[in-house]
Amino acid sequence: MSEVVTGEAVVVEVRVAQLPSRALAFLIDWAVQWAVIILAVVLVAQASLVTDESLATGLLILFVVLVTVGYPVAFETITRGRSLGKLALGLRVVSDDGGPERFRQALFRGLAGFLEFWTFVGAPALITSLLNQRGKRLGDVFAGTTVIGERSPHQAPPPEMPPSLASWAATLELSGLSDDLANTARQYLSRWHDLSPRTRDEMGLRVAGQISAQVAPPPPPGVPPYAYLAAVLAGRRRREEMRLARARSTPPPYGPQGQSPQGYGPQGYGVPTPAPPREAGPPRGETPTTSGGFVPPV
């Protein structure tokens, strides 16, 4: 992730495109360009049989310039920063301030790309991308642009409430739990099945110990770290969903002309309370267990 400061001085986080995805997008565009160039050469060769040779040479040069420079400029201007390769890989060119790419910037990138890829076989682009923090090539440096990824990475489903801890989770005091620590626990749970048993246990005990210092009451005896963290996060999410549902279903005390809302009393009482969401089962079949369970620090 990288931060972009907009023209209104707002900091926005964007996911900068990585070098492999950019290289694959270029190869797709490069293949399309070569296909068009070969077709143009065949057409010009046929036309040279009935026209002047100098005219045929001029047409060939014109086709090559239009394909190598006009192709990226036209596509990125019309589609707001995407060529065929970038469209296939979910990439987009944006300004350094987060705005859409403009024609001037697309022209700078196209002219620089002719030198980088067609004259020096991509060596300047590769070296500059490796040295630049945002992976920019020379065209991006000159134009003031950045290539970002529009497709967000796959996110694991939120942890489900272990049935045996549902009643205990309803009594939790979660006001002291910070968002950063909750995100750390969420990332740990999403990677739990990919970690080695030793790393899984050590990291789980460490994260659970940090959360237990901000959450009360302590878990029942013998609860493993995974189940403890899943119950805390599921309870936190459940309360947030109930709060949002209650806010959406609460009508104003009076109507637009001072009349009572339909179905309520004179003061707008009797607002229905939304039912709590259904509790889900344990993640991936059975809840993982560890010997001894998690014991929070005293």
C-alpha positions as CSV (number, residue, x, y, z in Angstrom):
1,M,0.0,0.0,0.0
2,S,1.1,3.6,-0.7
3,E,-0.3,7.0,0.4
4,V,-1.5,9.5,-2.2
5,V,-2.2,13.1,-1.2
6,T,-5.1,14.5,-3.2
7,G,-5.5,18.1,-4.3
8,E,-7.7,18.7,-1.2
9,A,-4.9,17.6,1.0
10,V,-6.6,14.3,1.8
11,V,-4.4,11.2,2.3
12,V,-5.7,8.2,0.4
13,E,-4.2,4.7,0.5
14,V,-3.7,3.0,-2.8
15,R,-2.3,-0.4,-3.8
16,V,0.7,0.2,-6.1
17,A,1.0,-2.3,-8.9
18,Q,3.9,-4.7,-8.6
19,L,6.5,-5.2,-11.2
20,P,5.4,-8.7,-12.3
21,S,1.8,-7.6,-13.0
22,R,3.0,-4.5,-14.9
23,A,5.4,-6.7,-16.9
24,L,2.6,-9.1,-17.8
25,A,0.3,-6.2,-18.8
26,F,3.1,-4.8,-21.1
27,L,3.6,-8.2,-22.7
28,I,-0.1,-8.3,-23.6
29,D,0.0,-4.8,-25.1
30,W,3.3,-5.7,-26.8
31,A,1.8,-8.8,-28.4
32,V,-1.2,-6.7,-29.7
33,Q,1.0,-4.0,-31.1
34,W,3.2,-6.5,-32.9
35,A,0.1,-8.2,-34.4
36,V,-1.0,-4.8,-35.7
37,I,2.4,-4.0,-37.0
38,I,2.7,-7.3,-38.9
39,L,-0.8,-6.7,-40.4
40,A,0.3,-3.2,-41.4
41,V,3.5,-4.5,-43.1
42,V,1.4,-7.0,-45.1
43,L,-1.0,-4.3,-46.2
44,V,1.8,-1.9,-47.2
45,A,3.6,-4.6,-49.0
46,Q,0.5,-5.3,-51.1
47,A,-0.1,-1.6,-51.6
48,S,3.5,-1.1,-52.8
49,L,2.8,-3.2,-55.9
50,V,0.5,-0.5,-57.3
51,T,1.9,2.6,-55.6
52,D,5.2,4.5,-55.4
53,E,7.9,2.9,-53.1
54,S,8.5,6.1,-51.2
55,L,4.8,6.4,-50.5
56,A,4.7,2.9,-49.2
57,T,7.7,3.6,-46.9
58,G,6.0,6.7,-45.6
59,L,2.8,4.7,-44.8
60,L,4.8,2.0,-43.0
61,I,6.6,4.6,-40.8
62,L,3.2,6.2,-40.1
63,F,1.7,2.9,-39.1
64,V,4.6,2.1,-36.8
65,V,4.4,5.4,-35.0
66,L,0.7,5.1,-34.6
67,V,1.0,1.6,-33.1
68,T,4.0,2.2,-30.8
69,V,3.0,5.6,-29.6
70,G,-0.6,6.2,-30.5
71,Y,-1.9,2.9,-29.2
72,P,-1.0,3.5,-25.5
73,V,-1.8,7.2,-25.7
74,A,-5.3,6.6,-27.3
75,F,-6.2,3.7,-25.0
76,E,-5.1,5.4,-21.7
77,T,-6.8,8.7,-22.7
78,I,-10.1,7.1,-23.7
79,T,-10.3,4.6,-20.8
80,R,-8.8,6.9,-18.2
81,G,-5.5,5.1,-17.6
82,R,-6.1,1.6,-18.9
83,S,-4.7,-0.3,-22.0
84,L,-5.8,-3.8,-23.0
85,G,-3.0,-5.3,-20.9
86,K,-3.8,-3.2,-17.8
87,L,-7.5,-3.9,-18.3
88,A,-6.8,-7.7,-18.3
89,L,-4.6,-7.4,-15.1
90,G,-6.8,-4.9,-13.2
91,L,-4.3,-2.1,-13.4
92,R,-4.8,1.7,-14.0
93,V,-2.6,4.7,-14.4
94,V,-3.5,7.6,-12.2
95,S,-2.0,11.0,-11.4
96,D,0.3,11.4,-8.4
97,D,-2.6,13.3,-6.7
98,G,-5.0,10.4,-7.1
99,G,-6.9,11.9,-10.1
100,P,-7.5,10.3,-13.5
101,E,-4.7,10.3,-16.1
102,R,-4.9,13.2,-18.5
103,F,-4.0,13.4,-22.2
104,R,-0.8,15.3,-21.6
105,Q,0.3,12.6,-19.1
106,A,-0.6,9.8,-21.5
107,L,1.4,11.5,-24.2
108,F,4.5,11.8,-22.0
109,R,4.2,8.1,-21.1
110,G,3.7,7.1,-24.7
111,L,6.8,9.0,-26.0
112,A,8.9,7.8,-23.1
113,G,7.7,4.3,-23.6
114,F,8.9,4.4,-27.2
115,L,12.4,5.1,-26.0
116,E,12.2,2.7,-23.0
117,F,10.7,-0.4,-24.7
118,W,11.2,0.0,-28.5
119,T,14.6,1.6,-28.5
120,F,16.4,0.3,-25.4
121,V,14.4,-3.0,-25.1
122,G,12.9,-2.1,-21.7
123,A,16.2,-1.7,-19.8
124,P,15.6,1.9,-18.6
125,A,12.0,1.0,-17.4
126,L,13.2,-2.1,-15.5
127,I,16.1,-0.2,-13.7
128,T,13.9,2.8,-12.8
129,S,11.1,0.6,-11.5
130,L,13.5,-1.3,-9.3
131,L,15.0,1.8,-7.8
132,N,11.7,3.8,-7.4
133,Q,9.7,3.3,-4.2
134,R,6.4,3.2,-6.2
135,G,7.8,1.1,-9.0
136,K,7.6,4.0,-11.5
137,R,9.3,3.8,-14.9
138,L,10.8,6.9,-16.7
139,G,7.4,7.6,-18.3
140,D,5.7,7.8,-15.0
141,V,8.4,10.0,-13.5
142,F,8.2,12.5,-16.4
143,A,4.4,12.4,-16.5
144,G,3.7,12.4,-12.7
145,T,1.7,9.2,-12.7
146,T,1.5,6.0,-10.8
147,V,0.2,2.6,-11.8
148,I,-2.1,1.1,-9.2
149,G,-4.0,-2.1,-8.8
150,E,-7.8,-1.8,-8.8
151,R,-8.6,-5.4,-7.8
152,S,-8.5,-5.7,-4.1
153,P,-6.9,-8.9,-2.7
154,H,-9.1,-11.8,-1.6
155,Q,-10.2,-11.3,2.0
156,A,-10.9,-14.2,4.3
157,P,-14.4,-14.3,5.8
158,P,-14.8,-12.9,9.2
159,P,-14.4,-15.3,12.1
160,E,-17.5,-17.0,13.4
161,M,-18.6,-17.2,17.0
162,P,-17.8,-20.6,18.7
163,P,-21.1,-21.8,20.0
164,S,-19.6,-22.7,23.4
165,L,-18.5,-19.1,23.9
166,A,-21.6,-17.3,22.7
167,S,-23.0,-16.7,26.2
168,W,-19.6,-15.5,27.6
169,A,-19.0,-13.2,24.6
170,A,-22.3,-11.4,25.3
171,T,-20.9,-10.2,28.6
172,L,-17.6,-8.8,27.1
173,E,-16.5,-5.2,27.7
174,L,-15.0,-4.2,24.4
175,S,-14.7,-0.4,24.7
176,G,-11.0,-0.7,25.4
177,L,-10.1,-2.8,22.4
178,S,-8.2,-0.8,19.8
179,D,-8.8,-1.1,16.1
180,D,-5.1,-1.9,15.4
181,L,-5.1,-4.8,17.8
182,A,-8.4,-6.1,16.4
183,N,-7.0,-6.0,12.9
184,T,-3.9,-7.8,14.1
185,A,-6.1,-10.6,15.5
186,R,-8.2,-10.7,12.3
187,Q,-5.1,-11.1,10.2
188,Y,-3.8,-13.9,12.5
189,L,-7.1,-15.8,12.2
190,S,-7.2,-15.4,8.4
191,R,-3.7,-17.0,8.2
192,W,-4.2,-19.6,10.9
193,H,-4.5,-22.5,8.5
194,D,-1.3,-21.5,6.6
195,L,1.0,-21.2,9.7
196,S,3.1,-24.0,11.1
197,P,1.8,-25.4,14.5
198,R,4.6,-23.9,16.5
199,T,4.3,-20.4,14.9
200,R,0.5,-20.7,15.2
201,D,0.6,-21.4,18.9
202,E,3.3,-18.8,19.8
203,M,1.6,-16.0,17.8
204,G,-1.8,-17.0,19.1
205,L,-0.7,-16.8,22.7
206,R,1.0,-13.4,22.1
207,V,-2.0,-11.8,20.4
208,A,-4.5,-13.3,22.8
209,G,-2.4,-12.0,25.8
210,Q,-2.5,-8.5,24.3
211,I,-6.2,-8.5,23.7
212,S,-7.0,-10.0,27.2
213,A,-5.3,-6.9,28.7
214,Q,-7.9,-4.7,27.0
215,V,-11.0,-7.0,27.2
216,A,-12.9,-8.2,30.3
217,P,-13.9,-10.6,31.7
218,P,-11.3,-13.3,31.1
219,P,-12.2,-16.4,29.1
220,P,-13.4,-19.6,30.7
221,P,-10.6,-22.1,31.6
222,G,-9.2,-24.2,28.8
223,V,-10.2,-21.9,25.9
224,P,-7.6,-22.1,23.1
225,P,-6.2,-18.8,21.7
226,Y,-7.9,-19.3,18.3
227,A,-11.4,-19.7,19.8
228,Y,-10.8,-16.8,22.3
229,L,-9.9,-14.4,19.5
230,A,-12.7,-15.6,17.2
231,A,-15.2,-15.1,20.0
232,V,-13.9,-11.6,20.8
233,L,-14.0,-10.4,17.1
234,A,-17.3,-12.1,16.4
235,G,-18.8,-10.4,19.5
236,R,-17.4,-7.1,18.4
237,R,-18.7,-7.4,14.9
238,R,-22.2,-8.5,16.2
239,R,-22.5,-5.4,18.4
240,E,-21.4,-3.1,15.6
241,E,-24.0,-4.7,13.3
242,M,-26.7,-4.3,15.9
243,R,-25.8,-0.7,16.4
244,L,-25.9,0.1,12.7
245,A,-29.2,-1.8,12.3
246,R,-30.7,0.2,15.3
247,A,-29.6,3.5,13.8
248,R,-31.1,2.7,10.4
249,S,-34.4,1.6,11.9
250,T,-34.9,4.5,14.3
251,P,-37.3,7.1,12.7
252,P,-37.3,10.8,13.5
253,P,-39.6,11.8,16.5
254,Y,-42.0,13.6,14.2
255,G,-42.8,13.7,10.5
256,P,-42.0,16.5,8.1
257,Q,-45.0,18.5,9.1
258,G,-44.9,17.8,12.8
259,Q,-47.1,14.7,12.5
260,S,-46.2,11.5,14.3
261,P,-44.6,8.8,12.2
262,Q,-46.9,6.1,11.0
263,G,-47.1,3.2,13.4
264,Y,-45.7,5.1,16.4
265,G,-47.0,7.0,19.3
266,P,-47.2,10.8,19.6
267,Q,-43.6,11.1,20.8
268,G,-42.3,8.5,18.4
269,Y,-42.0,5.7,21.0
270,G,-42.1,2.1,20.3
271,V,-39.2,1.9,18.0
272,P,-38.7,-1.8,17.2
273,T,-35.5,-3.3,18.2
274,P,-33.8,-5.4,15.5
275,A,-33.2,-9.0,16.2
276,P,-29.6,-10.0,16.7
277,P,-28.0,-11.8,13.8
278,R,-27.9,-15.6,13.8
279,E,-24.9,-17.1,15.4
280,A,-22.7,-19.0,13.0
281,G,-20.9,-22.3,13.6
282,P,-17.3,-22.8,14.3
283,P,-14.8,-22.0,11.5
284,R,-13.9,-24.9,9.1
285,G,-15.7,-27.6,11.0
286,E,-14.3,-28.0,14.5
287,T,-12.8,-25.3,16.7
288,P,-9.0,-25.8,16.9
289,T,-7.8,-26.7,20.4
290,T,-4.4,-26.6,22.1
291,S,-3.2,-28.3,25.2
292,G,-4.0,-26.4,28.4
293,G,-6.0,-23.6,26.6
294,F,-5.3,-19.9,26.8
295,V,-4.7,-18.4,30.2
296,P,-4.7,-14.6,30.2
297,P,-2.0,-12.8,32.1
298,V,-2.9,-11.7,35.6
